[in-house]
Amino acid sequence: MDSGRSADRRGSPSSSPPSPTPTANHEPATNHEPATNHEPATNHEPADPAAPAGRHAPAGGQATPGSDGRTPLLSLQHAAKSFGAVHAIVDASIDLYPAEVHGLVGENGAGKSTLVKILAGVYQPDSGLLLVNGTPTALHGPAAAQEAGIAVIYQEPTLFPDLTAAENIFMGRQPLRRGRRIDTRQMRDEARALFERLGVRLDPARLCRGLSIADQQIIEIAKALSRDARIIVMDEPTAALSAAEVARLFDVAATLQASGAAVLFISHRLEEVFEICQRVTVMRDGRQVLSRELDGLTADDLVRAMVGRQLGERQEDAREKAGEVVLHVSRLTREGVFTDISFEVRAGEVVALAGLVGSGRSEVARAVFGIDRYDAGEVTIHGHALRRASPTSAMTAGVGFVPEDRRQQGLVMDMSVQQNMALASLGRLRHAGIISSKSERNFAADWALRLRIKFGRLTDPVSQLSGGNQQKVVLAKWLGRKPGLLIVDEPTRGIDIATKAEVHRLLTQLAADGVAILMISSELPEVLRVGDRILVMREGRLVAEYPHSDATEENIMSAATGQLQEQEQGQ
Amino acid sequence: MSTILAPPREPSGAPADVGSRRLTERVFRVRESGIIAVLALFVLVTALIQPRFVSSSNIQFILVNTAVYALVALGETMVILTRNVDLSVQSVLALSAYLSAGLFGHAHGIPIPVVFLVGLGIGLAFGMANGLMVALGRVPSLVVTLATLYIIQGIDILVVGGNEVVASSLPAGFVAIPNVTILGIPWLAIAVAAVIGAGAYYLRSYRSGRELYAIGSNPEGAQLAGIPVAKRVFTSFTLCGGIAGIGGVLWAAQYQTINTSAGGTNFSLIVIASVVVGGVAIFGGSGSAVGAAIGALLLGTINVALDVLGISDFWDQAIAGFLLLLAITLDRGISVRLAAALRKRSVRDGT
């Protein structure tokens, strides 16, 4: 459905590194190994990505002009930053050129987030040099970074929920009228104009509380636009977006690029990097290991550079097919949110719930687990009805829930790794009503080993872990209860590619062990890879169901966006 | 292809925009209109039972009695909006009342405005101390101001000792402040209303005012947005202290006999209750100074109404507590409903 769109966009406005494949991509992405899509020739032998001295070593030292003699808008050279004994980044260098989208990839803990925070002025590097427009610049704080024309769109939007969309955009820079008073009308008009430029419908006077992450990001991007920021850093912006929203975002990125801005795009989805970036930097263990034009690289090259080894091909599942019905949802309705939802999940199968963000997927999951109430319908586990709005009832019945927003809903950030893991199993770890830290530790150590969680000490606060490891802690927390049904909402959001594969392996493994899994995901490749059956929701209704064998990215997308119905009606 | 790519339906932008604006407006109105309704109900019921309650002298009495609370509630609002709290206003007020009014005894013929400036200065100084510890020391404001509440109280007891400022030492012009009326409305109430109006306007229409909301709404986000958080928090505590200092001078003019018990033992909590009952979220980010003032007026009215009806003082506090719970529950209810309503709309619009 959108092959034409993506093909158009690949022609970069700057056209500086000529993209070799603007026409080679007419096949819609049914094959999810991006490497094959972007590999123009079979005889191409890529430079060893582990040796960054490819065609031009970027960590040169001076503000070396780019391949065509341009000066980078921003150049970070040999930056290092430590927190206590932890070396977040050791030697990071990056050059951002005008009118170019620059991809930054790397595993969890590779130092990408730290690099972003340095560019945002939140952290000051311990050593290294930052040049903005060729001028050495020190960013003493976020305000200085903004002053320097750097705008950061964070993975977790940082809006003010109690203020309007317009105020969020113009905070600190509101248009003024006489007497230095805020000109609310003009502010809203300008916000409206920005939204129009981005092609989105958002009410500038709307409070930001309750906005979807996608919309919150749009506000963040509008903010950057309103600042005329020349350097725009997007820290995993697509992690929580549906395909349509990603497309919207890429159009925006193209607009920014066309206006001469430098965009730093961080993503774990390599196909996205190949779609919009002209240059790429790979980080590993706090160091830059590769930085060059994307032209001539394959996804495999990047992955190898990221992990320092070749990832195994996805294992074709030898899963036992579904057993008895574990979860039965019938006619579940919550007014204005979802309507008449019925489905089953059987032991040993992974049912993926797909759909656009805002289609009601997460809401259904939350209602099933009892976090949210519902108005009508019934949820049964092994034939026993669950009490409405009672997570305790669900947990007793053997349901585990890994929420979408692990920071806020899945973890107690100030508590230790082991405490977080033990949180859902306290009943089991209790002796005479007292939780012994020894049994807690043994429990946690066992799961940490099984899930290969990387951490310093089990007693460290969980907030110190990287996103992927945090997600594993949430998984461990629920797996410790030996659930019969595991609901996972966006299990790999914001997780690097290697950990993602591990989470997928884990889910598949669990299913093979007889656990029923309900997975909600915005990532179609993930849905297709892990889901045995795929349910598609649109606007609060279940609109389609595909077995694994029939599911394609195309038919899921058309069901999710409603084109399926129109097509059928048209016939 | 093009027909498939066309959006599934053609939603007209305008109605949704208008609808949501109406929704947000309604919520803002609800926050203050709810409390105004409660106030009106209270006045109505009390007046039906005891018509004397709505006599002009009684209304004047209520307005004058509420004025200081409402004024200090303005300062407290600024602090609470930033997700902080100032418990020390009551001892700042007490010390300022004693020291400023005491000047009339020590320096005969001192102009009344100078006394106000002294009260303001005392308040600003303590406010700055609070602000420094909270904003720069990064100590939670609850702890800082609980400590300064007692420290300043201690200073008060030390300074005042067994002494008191007596009414006879105060000039007539000073003592008359609460009693002067314009068209039957106490001058004091008008002045306080004007100050609160100016404060509310500042909070709504000036960048630094909006930044207080932003800080309370998302402290981390405020930092990232480049808002000078420490400076704004410091300023809000300083202003709150200064206002409490002025409140002390007004208190002295009103009660005229000033000893260590000036302000009462409950003043800070009543002020905070007023702010919250008035619709300011206890964790900051939303609410208005006007709402806080109406909150103070409601609590003051209840106090007098129960008195007029001959109901024990016990009920006064119990009702204040009840209203506080109601306000917080309502606040939760509104925000949950609002979030649900906005989400619902998002689902409908498919945005």
HADDOCK unambig.tbl for C-alpha pairs under 7 A between the chains (distance, minus, plus):
assign (segid A and resid 142 and name CA) (segid B and resid 224 and name CA) 5.67 0.50 0.50
assign (segid A and resid 142 and name CA) (segid B and resid 225 and name CA) 6.76 0.50 0.50
assign (segid A and resid 142 and name CA) (segid B and resid 226 and name CA) 5.15 0.50 0.50
assign (segid A and resid 143 and name CA) (segid B and resid 226 and name CA) 4.36 0.50 0.50
assign (segid A and resid 158 and name CA) (segid B and resid 221 and name CA) 4.71 0.50 0.50
assign (segid A and resid 159 and name CA) (segid B and resid 221 and name CA) 6.19 0.50 0.50
assign (segid A and resid 160 and name CA) (segid B and resid 214 and name CA) 5.84 0.50 0.50
assign (segid A and resid 160 and name CA) (segid B and resid 217 and name CA) 5.29 0.50 0.50
assign (segid A and resid 160 and name CA) (segid B and resid 218 and name CA) 5.41 0.50 0.50
assign (segid A and resid 161 and name CA) (segid B and resid 217 and name CA) 6.21 0.50 0.50
assign (segid A and resid 162 and name CA) (segid B and resid 217 and name CA) 5.83 0.50 0.50
assign (segid A and resid 162 and name CA) (segid B and resid 285 and name CA) 5.79 0.50 0.50
assign (segid A and resid 162 and name CA) (segid B and resid 286 and name CA) 6.09 0.50 0.50
assign (segid A and resid 172 and name CA) (segid B and resid 207 and name CA) 5.98 0.50 0.50
assign (segid A and resid 172 and name CA) (segid B and resid 227 and name CA) 6.88 0.50 0.50
assign (segid A and resid 174 and name CA) (segid B and resid 207 and name CA) 6.94 0.50 0.50
assign (segid A and resid 180 and name CA) (segid B and resid 206 and name CA) 6.97 0.50 0.50
assign (segid A and resid 181 and name CA) (segid B and resid 205 and name CA) 5.36 0.50 0.50
assign (segid A and resid 181 and name CA) (segid B and resid 206 and name CA) 5.20 0.50 0.50
assign (segid A and resid 182 and name CA) (segid B and resid 205 and name CA) 5.10 0.50 0.50
assign (segid A and resid 182 and name CA) (segid B and resid 206 and name CA) 5.65 0.50 0.50
assign (segid A and resid 182 and name CA) (segid B and resid 207 and name CA) 6.75 0.50 0.50
assign (segid A and resid 203 and name CA) (segid B and resid 17 and name CA) 5.49 0.50 0.50
assign (segid A and resid 205 and name CA) (segid B and resid 21 and name CA) 6.09 0.50 0.50
assign (segid A and resid 206 and name CA) (segid B and resid 20 and name CA) 6.43 0.50 0.50
assign (segid A and resid 206 and name CA) (segid B and resid 21 and name CA) 6.43 0.50 0.50
assign (segid A and resid 206 and name CA) (segid B and resid 24 and name CA) 6.59 0.50 0.50
assign (segid A and resid 209 and name CA) (segid B and resid 339 and name CA) 6.18 0.50 0.50
assign (segid A and resid 210 and name CA) (segid B and resid 339 and name CA) 4.75 0.50 0.50
assign (segid A and resid 210 and name CA) (segid B and resid 342 and name CA) 6.04 0.50 0.50
assign (segid A and resid 210 and name CA) (segid B and resid 343 and name CA) 5.87 0.50 0.50
assign (segid A and resid 211 and name CA) (segid B and resid 343 and name CA) 7.00 0.50 0.50
assign (segid A and resid 336 and name CA) (segid B and resid 344 and name CA) 5.37 0.50 0.50
assign (segid A and resid 337 and name CA) (segid B and resid 344 and name CA) 5.94 0.50 0.50
assign (segid A and resid 337 and name CA) (segid B and resid 347 and name CA) 6.78 0.50 0.50
assign (segid A and resid 358 and name CA) (segid B and resid 346 and name CA) 7.00 0.50 0.50
assign (segid A and resid 358 and name CA) (segid B and resid 347 and name CA) 5.70 0.50 0.50
assign (segid A and resid 358 and name CA) (segid B and resid 350 and name CA) 6.87 0.50 0.50
assign (segid A and resid 359 and name CA) (segid B and resid 347 and name CA) 6.34 0.50 0.50
assign (segid A and resid 539 and name CA) (segid B and resid 347 and name CA) 5.88 0.50 0.50
assign (segid A and resid 539 and name CA) (segid B and resid 348 and name CA) 6.81 0.50 0.50
assign (segid A and resid 539 and name CA) (segid B and resid 350 and name CA) 6.59 0.50 0.50
assign (segid A and resid 562 and name CA) (segid B and resid 8 and name CA) 6.34 0.50 0.50
assign (segid A and resid 563 and name CA) (segid B and resid 4 and name CA) 6.19 0.50 0.50
assign (segid A and resid 563 and name CA) (segid B and resid 8 and name CA) 6.79 0.50 0.50
